[in-house]
Amino acid sequence: MNIHSLENQSFGSNREKYISGYNPRRNPRHNVDAIINMDDATIRQIASIKTDYNVEDNKHKKISKYILAAVPFAAGIASALLNPAKSSVLGKNISGISARLLNGAKSTAFWGVLFGVAGAVSEGRNFLEKKSPEFENLTKKNPLLTFLGSVAAFAGILALGTKAIPKVMEFAGKYIDAKAVDNLGQKIVNTSKRFNNNKFIKTITKNAKDIKDSKYFTPLKGIVKTAIDWAPMTLLWGSIIHEFNHRNVKRQEFEKNYSEIKDYQHKLAKARIRELSLQNDFLMQDIKNQEDIKLIKTPLADIN
């Protein structure tokens, strides 16, 4: 039987040729039965590969990572520009541009720790998804619930860390030389003063102050301050919204691909049944075949 019309049915464009064992344009005739007999797990795997390709999953993951990576730096810049030019380190106070840079570094480090915890939560979820298909299915079907669960785990780890850090510091303090710490703090203060008095740094500081005090910049101060202040949270929520939207698009694409593959498999199965039926009808037109079939169905007792 010629099933060429079915073999020309595809699920999209030439981009799908990369799916080995599925695309009919690459499948020789003897693979039809293999396609018909594919189990649900195999179909889901093929649909997942096709989905990742169609929605450019790697590209969107990189975009989310780049946006998230920019958040700590945006927070550091905001802290350096908006906070007073005063800071402290190891019990010593410093001022000037050194203090601004230190404030920025502190803010960047703080956000870096937060993202480190978030990354650990994400990796833990990915590990569970790989180990448990049931858990992976749950997260795919309930993206909002997955997000809320991740937030709860993140908050729990931070709460435990907040309680543990003071105890660790108290324990470590017993083995730290207070005089050495004081000397290190004083060295940092002296270094910051030399940095502030550097001619190049003084020139940059003066130019920045002149721009800030310029009458042309005055109307924009409020807008710029608000933009800088909200930059970290804007980037953070932008990344979250982007990831959430991508997950929804990916889920819908997966469901579409899965349905199309199942539908194609069903059509192939029906075509195979029709083919076998026609082959049977053709064979039964032969008198000899009719006699052989009748002989097979006749009980041995009747022959005797």
C-alpha positions as CSV (number, residue, x, y, z in Angstrom):
1,M,0.0,0.0,0.0
2,N,1.3,3.5,-0.8
3,I,1.2,5.8,2.2
4,H,3.2,8.5,0.5
5,S,0.5,11.1,1.4
6,L,1.0,10.4,5.1
7,E,4.8,10.4,4.8
8,N,4.6,14.0,3.5
9,Q,3.0,15.2,6.7
10,S,5.3,17.0,9.0
11,F,5.1,19.1,12.1
12,G,6.5,22.4,10.9
13,S,9.5,23.1,8.6
14,N,12.8,21.8,7.6
15,R,14.2,22.7,11.0
16,E,12.6,19.5,12.3
17,K,14.8,17.2,10.2
18,Y,17.3,17.1,13.1
19,I,14.9,14.9,15.1
20,S,16.3,11.4,14.3
21,G,13.8,8.6,14.4
22,Y,10.8,10.8,14.1
23,N,10.7,13.1,11.0
24,P,9.0,11.2,8.1
25,R,11.2,12.8,5.5
26,R,14.2,11.0,7.0
27,N,12.5,7.7,7.9
28,P,12.8,4.9,5.5
29,R,9.7,2.8,5.1
30,H,10.9,0.0,7.5
31,N,10.9,2.6,10.4
32,V,7.1,3.1,10.2
33,D,6.5,0.3,12.7
34,A,9.1,1.7,15.0
35,I,7.3,5.0,15.0
36,I,4.0,3.3,15.7
37,N,5.5,1.4,18.6
38,M,7.1,4.4,20.3
39,D,6.1,4.5,24.0
40,D,4.9,7.7,25.7
41,A,8.2,8.4,27.4
42,T,10.0,8.4,24.1
43,I,7.4,10.7,22.5
44,R,7.8,13.1,25.5
45,Q,11.5,13.1,25.1
46,I,11.3,13.9,21.4
47,A,8.7,16.6,22.0
48,S,11.0,18.1,24.7
49,I,14.0,18.2,22.3
50,K,11.8,19.8,19.6
51,T,10.4,22.3,22.1
52,D,13.9,23.4,23.3
53,Y,14.9,23.9,19.6
54,N,11.7,25.8,18.6
55,V,11.6,28.2,21.6
56,E,15.4,28.8,21.6
57,D,15.6,27.6,25.2
58,N,19.4,28.1,25.5
59,K,19.1,31.7,24.2
60,H,16.5,32.7,26.7
61,K,18.3,31.0,29.6
62,K,21.4,33.1,28.7
63,I,19.3,36.3,28.6
64,S,17.9,35.6,32.0
65,K,21.4,34.9,33.4
66,Y,22.8,38.1,31.9
67,I,20.0,40.2,33.4
68,L,20.5,38.6,36.8
69,A,24.3,39.0,36.6
70,A,23.8,42.7,36.0
71,V,21.7,43.1,39.2
72,P,24.6,43.1,41.8
73,F,26.6,45.5,39.7
74,A,23.6,47.8,39.3
75,A,23.0,47.6,43.1
76,G,26.7,48.4,43.7
77,I,26.6,51.5,41.5
78,A,23.4,52.7,43.1
79,S,24.8,52.3,46.5
80,A,28.1,54.1,45.6
81,L,26.3,57.0,44.0
82,L,23.3,57.5,46.3
83,N,24.7,56.8,49.7
84,P,26.7,59.4,51.6
85,A,30.5,59.3,51.1
86,K,31.0,57.5,54.4
87,S,31.7,53.9,55.3
88,S,33.3,51.7,57.8
89,V,35.5,48.6,57.7
90,L,36.9,46.5,60.6
91,G,35.7,49.2,63.0
92,K,37.5,52.0,61.1
93,N,35.7,54.9,59.3
94,I,36.7,56.1,55.9
95,S,35.3,58.8,53.6
96,G,35.5,60.3,50.1
97,I,35.5,58.3,46.9
98,S,37.0,55.4,48.7
99,A,34.0,55.2,51.0
100,R,31.7,55.3,47.9
101,L,33.6,52.5,46.2
102,L,33.5,50.4,49.5
103,N,29.7,51.0,49.8
104,G,29.3,49.8,46.2
105,A,31.5,46.7,46.8
106,K,29.5,45.9,50.0
107,S,26.2,46.1,48.1
108,T,27.5,44.1,45.2
109,A,28.8,41.4,47.6
110,F,25.4,41.3,49.4
111,W,23.4,40.8,46.2
112,G,26.0,38.3,45.1
113,V,25.3,36.2,48.2
114,L,21.6,36.5,47.6
115,F,22.0,35.2,44.1
116,G,24.3,32.5,45.3
117,V,21.6,31.2,47.5
118,A,19.0,31.5,44.7
119,G,21.3,29.6,42.4
120,A,21.7,26.8,45.0
121,V,17.9,26.6,45.3
122,S,17.6,26.4,41.5
123,E,20.3,23.7,41.2
124,G,18.6,21.7,43.9
125,R,15.3,21.9,42.1
126,N,17.0,20.8,38.8
127,F,18.6,17.9,40.6
128,L,15.2,16.7,42.0
129,E,13.6,17.1,38.5
130,K,16.3,14.9,37.0
131,K,16.0,12.3,39.7
132,S,12.2,12.3,39.9
133,P,10.0,12.4,36.7
134,E,7.0,12.9,38.9
135,F,8.5,16.0,40.5
136,E,9.6,17.3,37.0
137,N,6.0,16.8,35.7
138,L,4.7,18.7,38.7
139,T,7.0,21.7,38.2
140,K,6.1,21.9,34.5
141,K,2.4,21.8,35.1
142,N,2.5,24.2,38.0
143,P,5.0,27.0,37.2
144,L,3.5,29.5,39.7
145,L,3.5,26.9,42.5
146,T,7.2,26.0,41.6
147,F,8.1,29.7,41.7
148,L,6.4,30.2,45.1
149,G,8.1,27.0,46.4
150,S,11.5,28.3,45.3
151,V,10.9,31.6,47.0
152,A,9.9,29.9,50.2
153,A,13.1,27.7,50.1
154,F,15.2,30.9,49.4
155,A,13.6,32.7,52.4
156,G,14.2,29.7,54.6
157,I,17.9,29.4,53.8
158,L,18.3,33.2,54.4
159,A,16.6,32.9,57.8
160,L,18.8,30.0,58.8
161,G,21.9,31.9,57.6
162,T,20.9,35.0,59.5
163,K,20.9,33.0,62.7
164,A,24.0,31.0,62.0
165,I,26.3,33.8,60.9
166,P,26.5,35.6,64.3
167,K,27.3,32.3,66.0
168,V,30.0,31.6,63.5
169,M,31.5,35.1,64.0
170,E,31.4,34.7,67.7
171,F,33.1,31.3,67.5
172,A,35.7,32.6,65.0
173,G,36.4,35.7,67.2
174,K,38.0,33.5,69.9
175,Y,40.8,32.6,67.5
176,I,41.4,36.0,65.9
177,D,44.0,38.4,67.1
178,A,42.2,41.7,67.9
179,K,45.4,43.7,67.5
180,A,46.1,42.3,64.1
181,V,42.6,43.2,63.0
182,D,43.0,46.7,64.3
183,N,46.3,47.1,62.4
184,L,44.7,45.8,59.2
185,G,41.9,48.3,59.6
186,Q,44.3,51.2,60.0
187,K,46.2,50.1,56.9
188,I,42.9,50.2,55.0
189,V,42.2,53.7,56.2
190,N,45.7,54.9,55.2
191,T,45.3,53.3,51.8
192,S,41.9,55.0,51.3
193,K,43.4,58.4,52.1
194,R,46.2,58.0,49.6
195,F,43.6,56.9,47.0
196,N,41.4,59.9,47.7
197,N,44.4,62.3,47.4
198,N,45.5,60.8,44.0
199,K,45.5,63.6,41.4
200,F,43.6,61.6,38.9
201,I,40.9,60.6,41.4
202,K,40.6,64.2,42.6
203,T,40.1,65.4,39.0
204,I,37.3,62.8,38.4
205,T,35.7,63.7,41.7
206,K,35.7,67.5,40.9
207,N,34.3,66.9,37.4
208,A,31.5,64.7,38.8
209,K,30.6,67.3,41.3
210,D,30.6,70.0,38.7
211,I,28.2,67.9,36.6
212,K,26.0,67.3,39.6
213,D,25.8,71.0,40.5
214,S,25.3,72.1,36.9
215,K,22.1,74.1,36.3
216,Y,21.5,72.0,33.2
217,F,21.5,68.8,35.3
218,T,19.3,70.1,38.1
219,P,15.9,69.3,36.4
220,L,17.0,65.7,35.8
221,K,18.3,65.0,39.3
222,G,15.0,63.5,40.5
223,I,14.6,61.3,37.4
224,V,18.2,60.1,37.4
225,K,18.1,59.3,41.2
226,T,14.9,57.3,40.8
227,A,16.2,55.4,37.8
228,I,19.5,54.5,39.6
229,D,17.7,53.7,42.8
230,W,15.2,51.3,41.1
231,A,17.7,49.8,38.6
232,P,18.5,46.7,40.7
233,M,14.8,45.8,41.4
234,T,13.8,46.6,37.8
235,L,16.4,44.2,36.4
236,L,15.5,41.6,39.0
237,W,11.8,41.7,38.2
238,G,12.6,41.9,34.5
239,S,14.5,38.6,34.8
240,I,11.7,37.0,36.8
241,I,9.0,38.1,34.3
242,H,11.1,37.0,31.3
243,E,11.8,33.5,32.9
244,F,8.1,33.1,33.9
245,N,6.9,34.1,30.4
246,H,9.5,31.8,28.7
247,R,8.3,28.8,30.9
248,N,4.7,29.4,29.8
249,V,5.7,29.6,26.2
250,K,7.8,26.5,26.5
251,R,5.0,24.6,28.3
252,Q,2.5,25.5,25.5
253,E,5.0,24.6,22.8
254,F,5.7,21.2,24.4
255,E,2.0,20.4,24.7
256,K,1.5,21.3,21.0
257,N,4.5,19.2,19.9
258,Y,3.4,16.2,22.0
259,S,-0.1,16.4,20.6
260,E,1.2,16.6,17.0
261,I,3.5,13.6,17.4
262,K,0.8,11.5,19.0
263,D,-1.6,12.5,16.2
264,Y,1.0,11.6,13.6
265,Q,1.6,8.2,15.3
266,H,-2.1,7.6,15.4
267,K,-2.5,8.4,11.7
268,L,0.4,6.0,10.9
269,A,-1.1,3.3,12.9
270,K,-4.5,3.7,11.1
271,A,-2.6,3.6,7.7
272,R,-0.8,0.5,8.8
273,I,-4.0,-1.2,9.7
274,R,-5.5,-0.3,6.3
275,E,-2.4,-1.5,4.6
276,L,-2.5,-4.9,6.4
277,S,-6.2,-5.1,5.7
278,L,-5.7,-4.6,1.9
279,Q,-2.9,-7.1,1.9
280,N,-5.1,-9.6,3.6
281,D,-7.9,-9.0,1.1
282,F,-5.6,-9.4,-1.8
283,L,-4.1,-12.6,-0.5
284,M,-7.5,-14.1,0.2
285,Q,-8.5,-13.7,-3.5
286,D,-6.2,-16.6,-4.2
287,I,-8.1,-19.9,-4.1
288,K,-5.1,-21.8,-2.7
289,N,-4.8,-19.3,0.2
290,Q,-8.5,-19.7,0.9
291,E,-8.1,-23.4,1.1
292,D,-5.1,-23.1,3.4
293,I,-6.9,-20.7,5.8
294,K,-9.9,-23.1,5.8
295,L,-7.7,-26.0,6.6
296,I,-6.1,-24.1,9.5
297,K,-9.4,-23.3,11.0
298,T,-10.8,-26.9,10.5
299,P,-10.3,-28.9,13.7
300,L,-8.3,-32.1,13.4
301,A,-11.2,-34.2,14.6
302,D,-13.3,-33.1,11.6
303,I,-10.5,-34.2,9.2
304,N,-10.4,-37.7,10.7
